[in-house]
Amino acid sequence: RKFRNVVFEDRLITYYQEENQDIDTVLDIFIRTNSGGEPLSFSNLLMSITTANWERDARKEFKALVDVVYENNFIISSDLILKCCLVLFKDNIKFQVANFDADSVREFDRNWDRIRKCIEVTFMMLKKWGFNDASLRAKNAIIPIVYYIYHHHLENEILKDHIHQDEKKAMRKWLCISLLKGVFGGQSDNVLIGIRKVLRNNQDSKQFPFEQIKEEFASNDAKSLSFSDEVIEDILKTQKEAPNSYTILSLIYSHLHYDTVTYHKDHLHPASFFYKLKENDFNGDVKKYEFYKNPENWNSILNLQLLSGATNESKNDCDLLTWVNDNNIDLKSQLIPEQVSLEFDKFEEFINKRKELLIKVLKDIVG
């Protein structure tokens, strides 16, 4: 009678009868009704189902992988690991209970050692390329790389220097462009399915199929890997401190050897020169003063380059002209415009010429 009063009279519990017995619906209701308590995601509950069907301790294995990835400066969740498993083995890659039946989960279990290794080496490779958790703004972008490494059995070779260079260059291009275009913003499952189709169709090729992936999404403006003139203009305004500035620079400097060298972002004309400028330094030329002081000119991609750590430290605040002459800098390799003055008082002309150069470089890379 006390229980009846609590349910029907005291109105302490809100309840209703759910006729639908579909397990996905039940879990969704549980998540929503539990929102006021300890947060649980759908993948948390799928993880429980996975654990129940694994021979080993799935939670312990997942945590160990998360910890290894964290040591390489990235933060991932069980969601990403489960999604990798689905893309590798299931036609339907949605987070649904039906995709985590006993047979599927046992297949994940049987192949877990290779799955874990492929995810590990992917993040280790990203670290070598200079990425970190802040610049990897869409974790799903690594799944096609994991898929390629897994199905080409490269997990024990991909980190070695001087081999698979073309494949790694294409992977890095894919990663940079997909992050810059935000192709995983919304409906990421559809993007992954489309990319996996391309990867499957090019299974026998010993090259990561960037161009084929680009072609697959060419007709989809939201997911296209090409850049319009307006997008390129915006990209070149990106400030040095922005999370995607390194991504942009590593795309522009695609020819550098990221496997063997750690690169730093560096101002071509030193930032300190601009900090101390005063209006009376320009003899009343207000427009020129404003151009010099505008961060879109001196602190953007237009005035940035990538240098090896040691070279960057030695350059310090040296003016651009002296640094180039004293170190016999290859202007073409460093994407510094030729036949233009590198003196500080010609900064406006320099920036305009470099903008032309970088627009051409980006268009050559992405079309």
C-alpha positions as CSV (number, residue, x, y, z in Angstrom):
1,R,0.0,0.0,0.0
2,K,2.9,2.4,0.8
3,F,4.5,1.6,-2.6
4,R,1.1,2.2,-4.3
5,N,0.8,5.5,-2.7
6,V,4.3,6.5,-3.8
7,V,3.5,5.6,-7.4
8,F,0.0,6.8,-7.7
9,E,-0.6,9.3,-5.0
10,D,2.6,11.1,-4.0
11,R,3.6,11.7,-7.6
12,L,7.3,11.4,-6.9
13,I,8.0,9.3,-10.0
14,T,7.1,10.3,-13.5
15,Y,6.4,7.2,-15.6
16,Y,4.7,6.1,-18.8
17,Q,4.2,2.8,-20.6
18,E,6.4,2.2,-23.7
19,E,4.9,-0.3,-26.1
20,N,7.9,-0.4,-28.4
21,Q,10.3,-3.1,-27.3
22,D,13.1,-2.1,-29.7
23,I,16.4,-2.1,-27.6
24,D,17.7,1.0,-29.3
25,T,14.5,2.9,-28.3
26,V,14.8,1.6,-24.8
27,L,18.4,2.7,-24.4
28,D,17.5,6.1,-25.9
29,I,14.7,6.5,-23.3
30,F,17.1,5.5,-20.5
31,I,19.7,8.1,-21.6
32,R,17.1,10.9,-21.6
33,T,15.5,10.0,-18.3
34,N,18.9,9.6,-16.8
35,S,20.1,13.0,-17.9
36,G,19.8,14.4,-14.4
37,G,22.1,11.8,-13.0
38,E,25.5,10.4,-13.9
39,P,25.9,11.3,-17.6
40,L,25.7,8.2,-19.9
41,S,26.0,8.2,-23.6
42,F,24.6,5.7,-26.0
43,S,28.1,4.4,-26.6
44,N,28.5,3.9,-22.8
45,L,25.7,1.5,-22.9
46,L,27.0,-0.1,-26.1
47,M,30.3,-0.5,-24.3
48,S,28.5,-2.6,-21.7
49,I,27.1,-4.8,-24.4
50,T,30.5,-5.1,-25.9
51,T,32.2,-6.0,-22.6
52,A,29.6,-8.7,-22.0
53,N,30.6,-10.5,-25.2
54,W,34.4,-10.1,-25.1
55,E,36.6,-12.9,-23.9
56,R,39.0,-10.3,-22.5
57,D,38.3,-7.2,-20.4
58,A,37.1,-4.7,-23.0
59,R,37.0,-1.8,-20.7
60,K,40.6,-2.4,-19.5
61,E,41.8,-2.8,-23.1
62,F,40.0,0.4,-24.2
63,K,41.4,2.4,-21.3
64,A,44.9,1.1,-22.1
65,L,44.6,2.4,-25.7
66,V,43.2,5.7,-24.5
67,D,46.2,6.1,-22.2
68,V,48.7,5.3,-24.9
69,V,47.1,7.8,-27.3
70,Y,47.1,10.4,-24.4
71,E,50.8,10.0,-24.1
72,N,51.0,11.2,-27.7
73,N,49.1,14.4,-26.8
74,F,45.7,13.3,-28.0
75,I,42.5,12.7,-26.1
76,I,40.1,10.1,-27.4
77,S,37.0,8.3,-26.1
78,S,35.6,4.8,-26.4
79,D,33.2,6.2,-29.0
80,L,36.1,6.7,-31.5
81,I,37.4,3.2,-30.9
82,L,34.0,1.6,-31.3
83,K,33.5,3.7,-34.5
84,C,36.8,2.4,-35.9
85,C,35.7,-1.2,-35.2
86,L,32.4,-0.6,-37.1
87,V,34.0,1.0,-40.1
88,L,36.6,-1.8,-40.3
89,F,34.1,-4.7,-40.1
90,K,30.4,-3.7,-40.4
91,D,28.5,-2.4,-43.4
92,N,26.2,-0.5,-41.1
93,I,28.4,1.8,-39.0
94,K,25.7,3.5,-36.9
95,F,25.8,3.2,-33.1
96,Q,22.9,0.7,-32.9
97,V,22.6,-2.3,-30.7
98,A,22.1,-4.6,-33.7
99,N,25.7,-3.8,-34.8
100,F,27.1,-5.0,-31.5
101,D,25.6,-8.5,-31.4
102,A,27.6,-11.4,-30.1
103,D,29.1,-12.3,-33.5
104,S,30.2,-8.8,-34.3
105,V,31.7,-8.1,-31.0
106,R,33.6,-11.4,-31.1
107,E,35.1,-10.4,-34.4
108,F,36.2,-7.1,-32.9
109,D,37.8,-9.2,-30.1
110,R,39.6,-11.6,-32.4
111,N,41.1,-8.7,-34.3
112,W,41.6,-6.4,-31.4
113,D,45.5,-6.6,-31.2
114,R,45.7,-5.3,-34.8
115,I,43.0,-2.7,-34.3
116,R,44.7,-1.3,-31.3
117,K,48.1,-1.2,-33.0
118,C,46.7,0.6,-36.0
119,I,45.0,3.2,-33.9
120,E,48.2,3.6,-31.8
121,V,50.5,4.1,-34.8
122,T,48.1,6.5,-36.5
123,F,48.2,8.9,-33.5
124,M,52.0,8.4,-33.2
125,M,52.3,9.4,-36.9
126,L,50.1,12.4,-36.4
127,K,52.4,13.5,-33.5
128,K,55.4,13.2,-35.8
129,W,53.5,15.4,-38.3
130,G,53.2,18.1,-35.7
131,F,49.5,17.7,-34.8
132,N,48.1,17.7,-31.3
133,D,44.6,17.4,-29.7
134,A,43.9,21.1,-30.4
135,S,44.7,21.0,-34.1
136,L,42.9,17.6,-34.6
137,R,39.5,19.2,-34.4
138,A,37.6,16.2,-35.9
139,K,38.8,12.9,-34.5
140,N,36.8,11.0,-37.1
141,A,39.2,12.2,-39.8
142,I,41.7,9.6,-38.6
143,I,39.4,6.7,-39.2
144,P,40.1,6.4,-43.0
145,I,43.9,6.4,-42.1
146,V,43.3,3.6,-39.6
147,Y,41.3,1.7,-42.2
148,Y,44.0,2.0,-44.8
149,I,46.8,1.0,-42.4
150,Y,44.8,-2.0,-41.2
151,H,43.8,-3.4,-44.6
152,H,47.3,-2.8,-46.1
153,H,49.0,-4.4,-43.0
154,L,51.2,-1.4,-42.5
155,E,51.0,-1.1,-38.7
156,N,54.5,-2.4,-38.2
157,E,56.0,-0.3,-41.1
158,I,54.2,3.0,-41.4
159,L,56.2,4.8,-38.7
160,K,59.5,3.9,-40.3
161,D,61.3,6.8,-42.0
162,H,61.9,6.9,-45.8
163,I,59.3,4.2,-46.7
164,H,55.7,4.6,-47.7
165,Q,56.4,8.3,-48.2
166,D,53.9,8.9,-51.0
167,E,51.2,7.1,-49.0
168,K,51.9,9.2,-45.9
169,K,52.0,12.4,-48.0
170,A,48.5,11.6,-49.4
171,M,47.2,10.7,-45.9
172,R,48.5,14.0,-44.5
173,K,47.0,16.0,-47.3
174,W,43.6,14.2,-46.7
175,L,43.9,15.0,-43.0
176,C,44.7,18.7,-43.5
177,I,42.1,19.4,-46.1
178,S,39.3,17.4,-44.3
179,L,40.0,19.4,-41.1
180,L,40.1,22.7,-42.9
181,K,36.9,22.1,-44.8
182,G,35.1,20.6,-41.8
183,V,33.8,17.7,-43.7
184,F,32.9,15.8,-40.6
185,G,30.6,18.5,-39.3
186,G,27.2,16.7,-39.2
187,Q,26.3,13.4,-40.9
188,S,29.8,12.1,-40.4
189,D,28.6,8.5,-40.8
190,N,27.6,9.3,-44.4
191,V,31.1,10.8,-45.0
192,L,32.8,7.7,-43.6
193,I,30.7,5.3,-45.7
194,G,31.6,7.3,-48.8
195,I,35.3,7.3,-48.0
196,R,35.2,3.6,-47.1
197,K,33.6,2.8,-50.5
198,V,36.5,4.5,-52.2
199,L,39.1,2.7,-50.0
200,R,37.5,-0.6,-50.8
201,N,37.4,0.1,-54.6
202,N,41.1,0.9,-54.4
203,Q,42.1,-1.9,-52.1
204,D,44.8,-3.2,-54.5
205,S,46.4,0.2,-55.0
206,K,49.5,0.9,-53.0
207,Q,48.5,4.6,-52.7
208,F,46.2,6.3,-50.3
209,P,43.4,7.3,-52.7
210,F,43.1,11.0,-51.9
211,E,42.2,12.1,-55.5
212,Q,39.5,9.4,-55.7
213,I,38.1,10.5,-52.3
214,K,38.1,14.1,-53.6
215,E,36.2,13.0,-56.7
216,E,33.6,11.1,-54.6
217,F,32.6,14.3,-52.8
218,A,33.1,16.7,-55.7
219,S,29.4,17.2,-56.3
220,N,28.6,17.8,-52.6
221,D,29.4,21.5,-51.8
222,A,29.3,20.9,-48.0
223,K,31.8,18.0,-48.2
224,S,33.9,18.9,-51.2
225,L,37.6,18.9,-50.7
226,S,38.2,21.8,-53.1
227,F,38.6,25.4,-52.0
228,S,36.8,28.4,-53.5
229,D,38.7,31.7,-53.9
230,E,36.7,33.1,-50.9
231,V,37.7,30.1,-48.7
232,I,41.4,30.5,-49.6
233,E,41.2,34.2,-48.8
234,D,39.8,33.4,-45.3
235,I,42.4,30.7,-44.8
236,L,45.3,33.0,-45.4
237,K,43.9,35.4,-42.8
238,T,44.3,32.7,-40.1
239,Q,46.3,34.0,-37.1
240,K,49.4,32.2,-35.8
241,E,47.6,31.4,-32.5
242,A,44.6,29.8,-34.1
243,P,44.2,26.0,-33.6
244,N,44.2,25.3,-37.4
245,S,47.2,27.5,-38.3
246,Y,49.7,24.6,-38.1
247,T,47.3,22.5,-40.2
248,I,47.2,25.2,-42.9
249,L,51.0,25.6,-42.9
250,S,51.7,21.9,-43.0
251,L,49.4,21.7,-46.1
252,I,51.1,24.6,-47.8
253,Y,54.5,23.2,-46.9
254,S,53.6,19.7,-48.1
255,H,57.1,19.1,-49.5
256,L,58.8,19.1,-46.1
257,H,60.0,15.9,-44.4
258,Y,57.7,15.6,-41.4
259,D,58.8,12.1,-40.5
260,T,62.3,13.1,-39.6
261,V,62.1,16.8,-38.6
262,T,59.9,18.7,-36.0
263,Y,58.7,22.0,-37.4
264,H,57.8,25.2,-35.7
265,K,55.6,28.1,-36.8
266,D,57.7,31.3,-37.4
267,H,57.2,34.8,-38.5
268,L,59.1,35.7,-41.7
269,H,59.3,39.4,-40.7
270,P,59.7,39.1,-36.9
271,A,56.7,39.9,-34.7
272,S,58.8,42.1,-32.4
273,F,59.3,44.6,-35.3
274,F,55.5,45.2,-35.5
275,Y,54.9,45.4,-31.8
276,K,57.2,48.5,-31.4
277,L,55.9,50.4,-34.4
278,K,54.5,53.9,-33.8
279,E,52.5,56.1,-36.1
280,N,55.1,58.8,-36.3
281,D,57.5,56.2,-37.7
282,F,55.7,56.5,-41.0
283,N,55.9,60.3,-41.6
284,G,52.2,60.8,-41.7
285,D,51.4,57.9,-44.0
286,V,48.5,56.6,-42.0
287,K,47.4,53.9,-44.5
288,K,50.9,52.4,-44.5
289,Y,51.0,52.4,-40.7
290,E,47.6,50.7,-40.5
291,F,48.8,48.1,-43.0
292,Y,51.8,47.3,-40.9
293,K,49.8,47.1,-37.6
294,N,47.0,45.0,-39.1
295,P,47.4,41.4,-37.7
296,E,45.8,40.0,-40.8
297,N,49.1,41.0,-42.6
298,W,51.9,40.4,-40.1
299,N,50.5,37.7,-37.8
300,S,48.6,35.6,-40.4
301,I,49.6,32.8,-42.7
302,L,50.8,35.5,-45.1
303,N,53.8,36.2,-42.8
304,L,54.3,32.7,-41.4
305,Q,56.5,29.8,-42.4
306,L,57.5,26.4,-41.0
307,L,61.1,26.0,-39.8
308,S,62.9,23.1,-38.0
309,G,63.1,23.7,-34.3
310,A,66.9,24.3,-34.4
311,T,66.6,26.7,-37.3
312,N,63.8,28.6,-35.7
313,E,65.8,29.1,-32.5
314,S,68.8,30.4,-34.4
315,K,66.7,32.8,-36.5
316,N,65.2,34.4,-33.4
317,D,64.4,38.1,-34.1
318,C,66.7,38.4,-37.1
319,D,65.3,40.5,-39.9
320,L,64.2,38.6,-42.9
321,L,66.7,40.0,-45.4
322,T,69.7,39.3,-43.2
323,W,68.5,35.8,-42.3
324,V,68.0,34.8,-45.9
325,N,71.4,36.2,-47.0
326,D,73.4,34.9,-44.1
327,N,72.0,31.4,-44.3
328,N,71.7,31.0,-48.1
329,I,67.9,30.2,-47.7
330,D,66.3,28.5,-50.6
331,L,63.5,31.0,-51.3
332,K,61.5,28.5,-53.4
333,S,61.6,25.8,-50.7
334,Q,60.6,28.3,-48.0
335,L,57.8,29.8,-50.2
336,I,59.3,33.2,-50.1
337,P,58.5,35.3,-53.2
338,E,61.5,36.0,-55.4
339,Q,62.2,39.3,-57.2
340,V,60.7,41.3,-54.4
341,S,62.5,43.3,-51.7
342,L,62.8,41.5,-48.3
343,E,63.6,44.8,-46.5
344,F,61.2,45.7,-43.7
345,D,60.2,49.0,-45.2
346,K,58.9,47.1,-48.3
347,F,56.7,44.9,-46.2
348,E,53.5,45.9,-48.0
349,E,54.8,44.8,-51.4
350,F,56.3,41.6,-49.9
351,I,52.9,40.6,-48.3
352,N,51.0,41.2,-51.5
353,K,53.5,39.1,-53.5
354,R,53.5,36.3,-51.0
355,K,49.7,36.2,-51.0
356,E,49.8,35.6,-54.7
357,L,52.3,32.9,-54.2
358,L,50.4,31.1,-51.5
359,I,47.1,31.3,-53.4
360,K,48.8,29.5,-56.3
361,V,50.4,26.9,-54.0
362,L,47.0,26.1,-52.4
363,K,45.2,25.9,-55.7
364,D,47.9,23.5,-57.0
365,I,47.4,21.3,-54.0
366,V,43.6,21.2,-53.7
367,G,42.4,22.3,-57.1
